[in-house]
Amino acid sequence: MLNQTYLPLREAAKKHKVEEKVLTQLIAAGMIEAVEEDGETLVAVDKNGNGSNNGKEPQTKEEIITTKFAHLQGQPISASEASRKYSKLHQVQISNELFSRWSRLGYIKRKAGYRLQLDEAEVAYCAEIFTQKYQEYGGQMRGVRVFDTDGNPYQLKYPEVAEQLRIERRQARQGQNTK
């Protein structure tokens, strides 16, 4: 247990807002690291929070824009033009309402002027991250967080737990549909 923080199963379940049963199943499946000590299950806090970035630190919005979209910085684009361009480019429907919402939330800078003009570098960034999430979730975007409060790509702390909860919800819906 060197350099690792562990929590009792009950505390870990509370912290991550999941049932103890779900954590127990994930531990049994080898998806969550845990140890037994004095008859108590202790869940590793740090190692299980890596997210799905394969051990790499996630990039910030600024880093992604600088490396991929610097050539678009400062160029204005309307929300409807962004929708047409980036939906076609990514082959995923991204509505102009989404671009407008992302602008209202501060993820995309607005350019000065009468019409709503957006910074194209930030539009391209948002379109790319949205497309990645869209593909990751098979187009089922209801309830999926795309950005964190700073506009960076949202990182699940425990993707295994989230996946298990999705499976359980899907099974529960299927059970309701058969009644």
SERO-4910 file (N, C-alpha, C, O; in steps of 0.05 Angstrom, whole numbers):
BEGIN
 pado doro    nc1    nc2    nc3   cac1   cac2   cac3    cc1    cc2    cc3    oc1    oc2    oc3
  Met    A     16    -24      0      0      0      0     17     25      0      8     46     10
  Leu    A     41     24    -10     59     47    -11     49     68    -30     40     61    -52
  Asn    A     50     93    -22     43    116    -39     15    113    -51     11    122    -74
  Gln    A     -3    101    -37    -30     98    -48    -50    103    -26    -46     95     -3
  Thr    A    -71    117    -32    -92    123    -13   -115    104    -16   -124     98    -39
  Tyr    A   -125     93      6   -147     73      5   -169     83     23   -164     96     44
  Leu    A   -194     78     15   -217     84     31   -233     58     36   -233     40     19
  Pro    A   -246     57     59   -264     34     63   -285     34     42   -293     55     31
  Leu    A   -295     10     35   -315      7     14   -338     26     17   -347     39     -3
  Arg    A   -349     28     41   -373     46     45   -367     75     39   -382     89     26
  Glu    A   -343     85     48   -335    113     42   -330    117     13   -338    138      2
  Ala    A   -317     98      0   -312    100    -29   -338    102    -44   -340    117    -63
  Ala    A   -357     86    -37   -383     86    -50   -397    113    -47   -408    123    -66
  Lys    A   -396    123    -22   -408    150    -17   -394    171    -34   -407    188    -46
  Lys    A   -368    171    -33   -352    191    -47   -359    192    -77   -361    214    -88
  His    A   -362    169    -89   -367    168   -117   -396    164   -125   -403    160   -148
  Lys    A   -414    165   -104   -443    165   -108   -452    140   -124   -467    142   -142
  Val    A   -442    117   -115   -450     91   -127   -456     73   -103   -448     77    -81
  Glu    A   -471     52   -109   -478     32    -89   -453     15    -83   -437     11   -101
  Glu    A   -451      6    -58   -429    -12    -51   -429    -37    -68   -408    -47    -75
  Lys    A   -453    -46    -76   -455    -70    -92   -441    -66   -119   -427    -84   -129
  Val    A   -444    -42   -131   -431    -36   -157   -400    -37   -154   -387    -49   -170
  Leu    A   -390    -24   -132   -361    -25   -128   -351    -53   -123   -330    -61   -133
  Thr    A   -366    -69   -108   -359    -96   -103   -357   -112   -129   -338   -128   -133
  Gln    A   -376   -108   -147   -376   -122   -173   -352   -113   -189   -340   -130   -202
  Leu    A   -345    -88   -189   -323    -78   -205   -296    -88   -193   -277    -93   -208
  Ile    A   -295    -91   -167   -271   -102   -154   -268   -131   -162   -246   -140   -170
  Ala    A   -290   -146   -161   -289   -174   -168   -281   -178   -197   -268   -198   -204
  Ala    A   -289   -160   -215   -283   -161   -243   -254   -152   -249   -245   -153   -272
  Gly    A   -241   -141   -228   -213   -132   -232   -212   -104   -244   -190    -96   -253
  Met    A   -234    -90   -245   -235    -63   -257   -227    -41   -238   -219    -19   -246
  Ile    A   -230    -47   -212   -224    -27   -191   -204    -41   -172   -207    -64   -164
  Glu    A   -182    -26   -165   -162    -37   -147   -172    -35   -118   -182    -14   -110
  Ala    A   -169    -57   -104   -177    -57    -75   -159    -78    -61   -148    -96    -74
  Val    A   -158    -76    -35   -144    -95    -18   -161   -103      6   -179    -88     13
  Glu    A   -155   -126     17   -169   -134     41   -149   -130     64   -126   -139     63
  Glu    A   -158   -117     85   -141   -112    108   -158   -115    133   -178   -100    137
  Asp    A   -151   -133    151   -165   -138    176   -195   -144    170   -212   -135    185
  Gly    A   -200   -159    148   -228   -166    142   -244   -144    129   -268   -147    124
  Glu    A   -232   -121    123   -246    -99    111   -235    -94     83   -211    -95     78
  Thr    A   -253    -88     64   -245    -81     37   -239    -52     35   -255    -35     43
  Leu    A   -215    -46     25   -205    -19     22   -202    -13     -8   -189    -29    -22
  Val    A   -214      8    -18   -213     15    -47   -192     36    -52   -190     56    -38
  Ala    A   -175     31    -72   -154     50    -79   -166     75    -91   -183     73   -109
  Val    A   -159     98    -81   -171    123    -90   -156    134   -114   -169    141   -134
  Asp    A   -130    135   -113   -114    148   -135   -113    132   -161   -119    143   -182
  Lys    A   -106    107   -160   -102     91   -184   -128     88   -199   -127     85   -224
  Asn    A   -151     87   -186   -176     82   -200   -187    107   -212   -208    106   -226
  Gly    A   -174    130   -209   -184    155   -219   -170    165   -244   -171    189   -250
  Asn    A   -157    147   -259   -141    155   -282   -157    165   -305   -147    180   -321
  Gly    A   -182    156   -308   -198    164   -331   -190    146   -354   -175    126   -351
  Ser    A   -198    153   -378   -193    137   -402   -171    148   -419   -172    144   -444
  Asn    A   -152    161   -407   -131    174   -423   -106    157   -424    -84    167   -431
  Asn    A   -108    131   -417    -85    112   -419    -60    122   -404    -38    119   -414
  Gly    A    -64    134   -381    -41    142   -365    -30    169   -372    -13    179   -357
  Lys    A    -38    181   -393    -28    208   -401    -45    229   -387    -69    225   -382
  Glu    A    -33    251   -382    -47    274   -371    -66    285   -393    -57    288   -416
  Pro    A    -91    290   -387   -108    301   -407    -99    329   -415    -90    345   -399
  Gln    A   -103    336   -441    -95    362   -450   -117    382   -443   -141    376   -441
  Thr    A   -109    407   -439   -128    428   -433   -138    440   -460   -127    434   -481
  Lys    A   -159    456   -458   -170    469   -481   -148    485   -495   -146    484   -520
  Glu    A   -133    501   -480   -112    518   -492    -91    502   -506    -82    509   -528
  Glu    A    -83    479   -494    -63    462   -507    -73    451   -533    -58    450   -553
  Ile    A    -98    442   -533   -109    430   -558   -112    451   -580   -104    446   -603
  Ile    A   -122    475   -573   -125    496   -592    -97    504   -603    -94    508   -627
  Thr    A    -77    507   -586    -51    515   -594    -38    495   -613    -26    503   -633
  Thr    A    -42    469   -608    -29    449   -625    -45    443   -650    -33    436   -671
  Lys    A    -71    446   -650    -87    437   -673   -101    460   -688   -105    458   -712
  Phe    A   -108    482   -674   -126    502   -687   -115    530   -685   -130    549   -689
  Ala    A    -89    533   -680    -77    560   -678    -82    576   -703    -85    601   -702
  His    A    -81    564   -726    -85    578   -752   -113    589   -755   -117    606   -773
  Leu    A   -132    581   -738   -159    591   -740   -165    613   -719   -187    625   -720
  Gln    A   -147    618   -701   -152    637   -680   -157    665   -691   -144    675   -709
  Gly    A   -178    677   -680   -186    704   -688   -204    706   -712   -214    727   -718
  Gln    A   -208    684   -726   -225    684   -750   -254    681   -741   -260    663   -726
  Pro    A   -272    699   -750   -300    698   -742   -315    677   -759   -309    673   -783
  Ile    A   -335    664   -746   -353    646   -759   -379    647   -745   -380    648   -720
  Ser    A   -401    646   -759   -428    646   -747   -434    618   -737   -422    598   -746
  Ala    A   -453    616   -719   -461    590   -708   -473    572   -730   -467    548   -731
  Ser    A   -489    583   -748   -501    567   -769   -479    558   -789   -480    535   -799
  Glu    A   -460    576   -796   -438    568   -813   -421    547   -800   -412    528   -813
  Ala    A   -416    549   -774   -401    530   -759   -415    503   -760   -402    482   -763
  Ser    A   -441    503   -756   -456    478   -757   -453    464   -784   -448    440   -785
  Arg    A   -457    479   -805   -454    467   -832   -426    456   -837   -422    433   -845
  Lys    A   -406    473   -831   -378    465   -837   -369    442   -820   -358    422   -831
  Tyr    A   -373    443   -794   -361    422   -776   -378    397   -775   -368    376   -769
  Ser    A   -404    399   -781   -421    375   -783   -411    359   -808   -409    334   -806
  Lys    A   -406    373   -830   -396    359   -854   -368    348   -849   -363    326   -857
  Leu    A   -351    364   -837   -323    356   -833   -322    331   -815   -306    312   -821
  His    A   -337    330   -794   -336    308   -774   -356    286   -780   -356    265   -767
  Gln    A   -374    291   -799   -396    273   -806   -413    266   -781   -421    243   -778
  Val    A   -418    286   -765   -435    284   -741   -451    309   -741   -440    331   -743
  Gln    A   -477    307   -737   -494    331   -736   -489    347   -711   -494    337   -689
  Ile    A   -478    371   -714   -474    389   -692   -490    414   -697   -484    430   -715
  Ser    A   -511    418   -682   -530    440   -688   -518    468   -681   -500    470   -664
  Asn    A   -529    488   -695   -520    515   -689   -529    523   -660   -516    540   -648
  Glu    A   -550    510   -650   -558    516   -622   -537    507   -602   -532    520   -582
  Leu    A   -523    485   -609   -501    476   -591   -479    496   -591   -468    502   -570
  Phe    A   -471    506   -614   -450    526   -615   -458    551   -600   -442    563   -586
  Ser    A   -483    559   -603   -493    583   -588   -492    578   -558   -485    595   -543
  Arg    A   -501    554   -550   -501    547   -521   -472    547   -510   -467    557   -489
  Trp    A   -454    535   -526   -426    534   -517   -415    563   -514   -398    568   -497
  Ser    A   -424    581   -532   -416    608   -530   -427    622   -505   -412    636   -491
  Arg    A   -452    617   -499   -465    628   -475   -451    618   -450   -448    633   -430
  Leu    A   -442    593   -450   -428    581   -427   -399    590   -425   -386    583   -405
  Gly    A   -389    604   -445   -362    614   -444   -341    595   -455   -317    601   -453
  Tyr    A   -349    573   -468   -329    555   -480   -319    566   -507   -297    559   -516
  Ile    A   -335    583   -519   -327    595   -545   -329    625   -542   -350    636   -533
  Lys    A   -308    639   -549   -308    669   -548   -325    680   -570   -326    670   -592
  Arg    A   -339    702   -563   -355    716   -583   -339    739   -594   -324    752   -579
  Lys    A   -342    744   -620   -329    767   -632   -348    791   -631   -372    787   -630
  Ala    A   -337    815   -629   -353    839   -628   -368    843   -654   -357    837   -675
  Gly    A   -392    854   -652   -407    860   -676   -437    855   -672   -446    845   -651
  Tyr    A   -453    862   -692   -482    859   -691   -490    830   -691   -505    821   -673
  Arg    A   -480    815   -710   -487    786   -712   -470    770   -693   -447    779   -686
  Leu    A   -480    748   -684   -464    730   -667   -442    717   -683   -447    701   -701
  Gln    A   -418    726   -678   -394    715   -691   -377    702   -670   -373    713   -648
  Leu    A   -367    678   -676   -352    662   -657   -323    660   -666   -317    662   -690
  Asp    A   -305    654   -647   -277    649   -654   -275    621   -666   -282    602   -652
  Glu    A   -266    619   -690   -266    593   -704   -248    573   -692   -254    549   -693
  Ala    A   -226    581   -679   -208    562   -666   -223    548   -644   -220    523   -640
  Glu    A   -238    563   -628   -253    551   -606   -277    534   -616   -284    514   -604
  Val    A   -289    543   -639   -310    527   -651   -299    500   -660   -311    480   -655
  Ala    A   -276    500   -674   -264    476   -683   -257    457   -660   -261    433   -661
  Tyr    A   -247    469   -638   -240    453   -614   -266    440   -603   -266    416   -598
  Cys    A   -287    456   -599   -312    445   -588   -323    423   -606   -333    402   -597
  Ala    A   -323    427   -632   -333    407   -651   -317    382   -649   -328    360   -650
  Glu    A   -291    383   -647   -274    359   -645   -280    344   -619   -283    319   -620
  Ile    A   -281    358   -597   -286    344   -571   -314    332   -571   -318    310   -562
  Phe    A   -334    346   -581   -361    336   -583   -361    310   -600   -374    291   -592
  Thr    A   -347    310   -623   -346    287   -640   -333    263   -626   -343    241   -629
  Gln    A   -312    268   -611   -299    247   -596   -319    234   -577   -320    209   -575
  Lys    A   -333    251   -562   -353    240   -542   -376    226   -557   -385    205   -548
  Tyr    A   -384    237   -579   -406    225   -595   -398    197   -604   -414    178   -602
  Gln    A   -374    194   -613   -364    167   -622   -360    149   -598   -366    125   -599
  Glu    A   -350    159   -576   -345    143   -552   -371    132   -541   -372    109   -532
  Tyr    A   -393    147   -543   -418    139   -532   -438    129   -553   -462    126   -548
  Gly    A   -428    124   -577   -444    113   -598   -468    130   -606   -489    120   -613
  Gly    A   -465    156   -604   -486    174   -611   -507    179   -589   -525    196   -593
  Gln    A   -505    165   -567   -524    168   -545   -514    190   -527   -501    184   -506
  Met    A   -520    215   -533   -508    238   -519   -525    248   -496   -517    266   -482
  Arg    A   -548    237   -491   -565    246   -470   -551    243   -443   -544    220   -435
  Gly    A   -547    264   -429   -535    264   -403   -504    262   -403   -492    260   -382
  Val    A   -492    263   -427   -463    261   -429   -451    289   -426   -458    307   -440
  Arg    A   -432    292   -407   -418    317   -404   -396    318   -424   -380    299   -426
  Val    A   -394    339   -439   -374    342   -460   -350    359   -449   -327    352   -454
  Phe    A   -357    380   -434   -336    399   -424   -339    402   -394   -361    399   -383
  Asp    A   -317    407   -380   -318    414   -352   -324    443   -350   -328    457   -370
  Thr    A   -324    454   -326   -332    482   -322   -312    502   -334   -319    525   -339
  Asp    A   -287    493   -339   -267    510   -352   -266    507   -382   -251    521   -395
  Gly    A   -284    490   -393   -284    486   -422   -265    465   -431   -262    460   -456
  Asn    A   -251    451   -413   -233    429   -420   -250    404   -426   -273    403   -417
  Pro    A   -239    385   -440   -254    360   -444   -260    347   -417   -243    344   -401
  Tyr    A   -286    340   -414   -294    328   -388   -281    300   -386   -283    284   -404
  Gln    A   -269    295   -363   -256    269   -357   -271    255   -335   -274    266   -313
  Leu    A   -281    231   -340   -294    215   -320   -272    206   -300   -251    198   -308
  Lys    A   -278    209   -275   -259    200   -255   -258    170   -253   -236    158   -250
  Tyr    A   -281    157   -255   -283    128   -254   -299    118   -278   -323    112   -275
  Pro    A   -287    116   -301   -302    107   -325   -314     79   -322   -335     73   -333
  Glu    A   -301     62   -307   -311     35   -303   -337     35   -288   -356     21   -294
  Val    A   -339     52   -267   -363     55   -251   -386     66   -269   -408     57   -268
  Ala    A   -379     87   -285   -399     98   -302   -410     78   -322   -434     77   -327
  Glu    A   -392     61   -333   -401     41   -352   -419     20   -338   -439     12   -349
  Gln    A   -411     12   -314   -428     -7   -299   -456      5   -294   -476    -10   -296
  Leu    A   -457     30   -286   -483     43   -281   -499     44   -307   -524     40   -306
  Arg    A   -487     50   -330   -501     50   -355   -513     23   -361   -536     21   -370
  Ile    A   -497      2   -356   -506    -25   -361   -531    -31   -344   -550    -43   -353
  Glu    A   -529    -24   -318   -551    -30   -300   -576    -14   -308   -598    -25   -306
  Arg    A   -573     11   -316   -596     27   -324   -609     15   -349   -633     13   -351
  Arg    A   -592      7   -368   -602     -5   -393   -617    -31   -387   -639    -36   -398
  Gln    A   -606    -48   -369   -620    -73   -361   -646    -67   -347   -666    -81   -351
  Ala    A   -646    -46   -330   -671    -39   -316   -692    -29   -336   -716    -36   -333
  Arg    A   -684    -14   -356   -703     -4   -377   -714    -28   -393   -738    -29   -399
  Gln    A   -696    -46   -400   -705    -70   -415   -724    -87   -399   -743    -98   -409
  Gly    A   -719    -89   -372   -737   -103   -354   -765    -90   -353   -785   -104   -351
  Gln    A   -765    -63   -353   -791    -49   -352   -806    -52   -378   -831    -53   -379
  Asn    A   -791    -53   -401   -804    -56   -427   -817    -83   -431   -835    -86   -448
  Thr    A   -807   -103   -417   -818   -130   -420   -843   -135   -403   -856   -156   -407
  Lys    A   -849   -117   -385   -873   -120   -368   -898   -113   -382   -920   -114   -371
***
